[in-house]
Amino acid sequence: MKLIYKRVLLKISGQYLSSQESGVLCPEKTTKLAHELKELIAIGVQIGLVVGGGNIIRGYMASKMGIDRVAGDQMGMLATVINALALQDAFERHGIVTRVQTSFNIRQLAEPFIYRRALRHLEKGRLLIFAGGTGNPYFTTDTAAALRTTEIKADVLLKGTNVDGVYDSDPKLNSDAKRFTRISYNDAMGRNLRVMDQTAFAMCRDNNVGIIVFDINVPGNIVKAVLGKKIGTYIGGE
């Protein structure tokens, strides 16, 4: 298979990992994800992964409950570490050598993010999970994904969602919503499309990082995206 992207950053939400039964983690989803990523590693793709924590707690939701916003965001960052450790366990049970790096020191559980060590892990074929967001409040895990994509010099940012791309309006509310196959950073920002926050869009634009938004629930879509198949929406260019 011809590789279009040799090194990728996959962003998944915490919500994707959630289970209707437990509300937190779905073993079937982590197993499915492990199979797809193992297939990519086998053909030489280097993979970084950023995971959200929304299945456990979201910082802005915590603030709506009366919790200080900074404290709420810190709780959200810790939630991403829980998800990262769960994914590491699932991946390693499927034979994928995995490392977790966090944006803040929690050495008993994971490595701190160190740029050159991160590159070395990828070069050795290890799957690298980045947890803890950016390590700062008021920034989303989408912004963390854009940051890590740029830092590790990934060829593309893969944004796995519950819809099959970027629409001009919410397809769940508008049956006439139009799906874009390709859209520029500035157009996506100007339309205030909610697939990623403005800071993440700006960082990708300023560093010329392409984004592919696709439905992660469809089996094989991650592999298709890496192989350059036309799925979802490509965001890039002025």
ChimeraX attribute file (.defattr): number of C-alpha atoms within 10 A of each C-alpha:
attribute: neighborCount
match mode: 1-to-1
recipient: residues
	/A:1	5
	/A:2	9
	/A:3	13
	/A:4	14
	/A:5	15
	/A:6	18
	/A:7	22
	/A:8	20
	/A:9	27
	/A:10	23
	/A:11	25
	/A:12	21
	/A:13	21
	/A:14	23
	/A:15	19
	/A:16	22
	/A:17	24
	/A:18	20
	/A:19	15
	/A:20	8
	/A:21	8
	/A:22	8
	/A:23	12
	/A:24	18
	/A:25	21
	/A:26	15
	/A:27	14
	/A:28	11
	/A:29	15
	/A:30	19
	/A:31	15
	/A:32	13
	/A:33	20
	/A:34	20
	/A:35	16
	/A:36	15
	/A:37	20
	/A:38	19
	/A:39	13
	/A:40	18
	/A:41	16
	/A:42	11
	/A:43	12
	/A:44	14
	/A:45	23
	/A:46	24
	/A:47	23
	/A:48	28
	/A:49	21
	/A:50	27
	/A:51	29
	/A:52	33
	/A:53	30
	/A:54	21
	/A:55	20
	/A:56	19
	/A:57	21
	/A:58	21
	/A:59	25
	/A:60	17
	/A:61	15
	/A:62	18
	/A:63	15
	/A:64	11
	/A:65	10
	/A:66	9
	/A:67	14
	/A:68	14
	/A:69	18
	/A:70	16
	/A:71	14
	/A:72	23
	/A:73	27
	/A:74	19
	/A:75	19
	/A:76	28
	/A:77	29
	/A:78	23
	/A:79	24
	/A:80	28
	/A:81	26
	/A:82	19
	/A:83	24
	/A:84	28
	/A:85	18
	/A:86	15
	/A:87	23
	/A:88	22
	/A:89	15
	/A:90	19
	/A:91	21
	/A:92	14
	/A:93	12
	/A:94	13
	/A:95	11
	/A:96	20
	/A:97	17
	/A:98	20
	/A:99	20
	/A:100	23
	/A:101	23
	/A:102	25
	/A:103	19
	/A:104	18
	/A:105	14
	/A:106	13
	/A:107	10
	/A:108	6
	/A:109	13
	/A:110	19
	/A:111	18
	/A:112	19
	/A:113	18
	/A:114	11
	/A:115	11
	/A:116	10
	/A:117	13
	/A:118	24
	/A:119	17
	/A:120	11
	/A:121	18
	/A:122	19
	/A:123	15
	/A:124	10
	/A:125	17
	/A:126	20
	/A:127	26
	/A:128	23
	/A:129	26
	/A:130	31
	/A:131	32
	/A:132	30
	/A:133	31
	/A:134	22
	/A:135	19
	/A:136	15
	/A:137	18
	/A:138	13
	/A:139	16
	/A:140	22
	/A:141	28
	/A:142	25
	/A:143	21
	/A:144	25
	/A:145	30
	/A:146	29
	/A:147	18
	/A:148	23
	/A:149	28
	/A:150	20
	/A:151	13
	/A:152	17
	/A:153	15
	/A:154	21
	/A:155	19
	/A:156	25
	/A:157	26
	/A:158	24
	/A:159	25
	/A:160	22
	/A:161	20
	/A:162	14
	/A:163	18
	/A:164	19
	/A:165	21
	/A:166	27
	/A:167	20
	/A:168	16
	/A:169	16
	/A:170	16
	/A:171	14
	/A:172	9
	/A:173	8
	/A:174	11
	/A:175	9
	/A:176	12
	/A:177	14
	/A:178	13
	/A:179	16
	/A:180	15
	/A:181	16
	/A:182	18
	/A:183	16
	/A:184	17
	/A:185	25
	/A:186	16
	/A:187	14
	/A:188	21
	/A:189	17
	/A:190	10
	/A:191	11
	/A:192	13
	/A:193	16
	/A:194	14
	/A:195	16
	/A:196	18
	/A:197	16
	/A:198	18
	/A:199	16
	/A:200	20
	/A:201	24
	/A:202	17
	/A:203	18
	/A:204	25
	/A:205	20
	/A:206	12
	/A:207	13
	/A:208	16
	/A:209	22
	/A:210	21
	/A:211	25
	/A:212	24
	/A:213	26
	/A:214	24
	/A:215	18
	/A:216	20
	/A:217	17
	/A:218	11
	/A:219	13
	/A:220	15
	/A:221	20
	/A:222	23
	/A:223	14
	/A:224	12
	/A:225	20
	/A:226	21
	/A:227	16
	/A:228	13
	/A:229	12
	/A:230	13
	/A:231	17
	/A:232	24
	/A:233	21
	/A:234	24
	/A:235	25
	/A:236	20
	/A:237	15
	/A:238	11
